[in-house]
Amino acid sequence: MMPAVTEGTGLAWQDRALCAEVGTELFFPPPGVSTAAAKRVCMLCEVRAECLEYALRTDETGYEHGIWAGLSPQERRALARKRGITPPAPGPALYPGAATVDAAAAAGVSARTMQRPRAAAAAVAS
C-alpha cells in the first residue's frame, strides 16, 4: 500500500477528512450560494478539530474563502479574534493579489496542491 500524499507533512488528518470524499466545490461555493450542505458535512467529520486549528493558523484559507471545520470566513475571523490568534501573513500566490484558492482555481488544481510548490510560485510571481 502506498503512503498517503500528506503522510509526514503534519497534514495526514486531511486524508481522513470527509471533504476529501465529497469534493472541494461544495466547500468553496460562489457568492450567494448556500453553505449549509458543506457545514453539515463538517459537523460529521472526525477531523474537524484538526481542520479548525489548521484553518485558523495557516494562510491557505486566507480567512477569506471557503468553509473549513464548518465555519465561514467571518466565523473563523471572529473565533480567531476570540482566541487571540493573529492570522498569518498570506504566502506568495500564483499571481499578484491572488488568494490561494483563486490561484488554484485558475490553475485547475486544489488549494492543497497549491500549498506544495510555494517556493516555485513565488519565483514565478516575481
N, C-alpha and C positions, 0 to 999 in steps of 0.2 A: 504494500500500500504506500502510495506517495504521500509525503508530508503536505499539510495544507500550506497555501501560499503565505499565510500570516504567521506560521509557526516560527517562534523565536524572535518575533518582532514586537511582542507586547500587545499585539492586536489579535491574538488567536481567538479571543472571545467572538470576533466578527464572524468566524466560521460557524459558530453556533447560533448566530442571530437569525430570528425569523425573517427579517427583512431580506436576508441573502437568498431566501427561498421565494420571496414574493416579487422582487424586482424594485429597482430604485424609483421608477416613475411614480409609484404610489406615494413615496416619501418626499418628492420634490415636485408637487403639482404646480401648474401655472397659477398666477394670481387669480383669486376669486373662486378657485375650485376647493371644495371641502377637503379637510384633512382628517375627518372623523375616522375613516377606514384605516388610515395609517396609524392613528393613535390607538385604535383598538388592537391592531397587530402588536404594537409596542407593549401594551399592557399585558399581553400574554407571553412576552418574550422572557426567557430565562436569563438573558444577559443585559437586561435593562439598566441595572446599576452601573455596569462597566461602560455601557454606551453613554449614559448620562455623564459620568466623570470624563470620558473622552470628549464629549461634545462641549463640556464647559471649559476644558483646558487645552484644546488644540485649535488651530486656525482652519482646519479642514471645513468645519461647519461655518466659519466666518460669522457666527452668530446671526447670520442674515438669511440662511437658506435651509429649507427642509425641516422635516420632523425627525428629531433624534430623541430617543428614550421617551417618546410620547409627548414631547414638548415642542411648541412652536418657537421660532426665533425670539419673539417677545417674551415668552415664558422662560426661555433659557437665560436671557439677559437679566430678567428680574431675579431668578434664582441665583445667578452668579453674583449679583449685587448683594443679595441677602446673605450669601455665604462669604462675602468679602473676596471673591475671586476676580482678579483683573484679567480680562481676556488677553490672550497673547496677540502680539502684532501679527498681521497677516503675512504669510510667507509669499515668496515670489509666485506669480501666476504665469500662465502661458503667454498672456499678452497684458500690457499695462492696464491696470484698473479692473481686471477680471477677477472675480471670485473663483475659487477652485471648482465649484460645481458648474459655473458658467463655462470655464475653460474646458472642463471635462465634457460638457455637452457639445461644445464646439468641436472637440477632438473626437467625439463619438465613443468615449470611454467612461468608466465610472469615476466618481470623485476619489474613491480609494486608489484606483490606478494612478490618478494624477499625483498622489502623495509620493509615490515611489521615485519618480525622476525629478524631485525638487531642484537639485543642483543643475541638471541639464536644462530644465525650464528657465531657470534664472539666466543661464548662459544664452539661451535663445532670445529671451526678452531684452537683453542688453545690447 
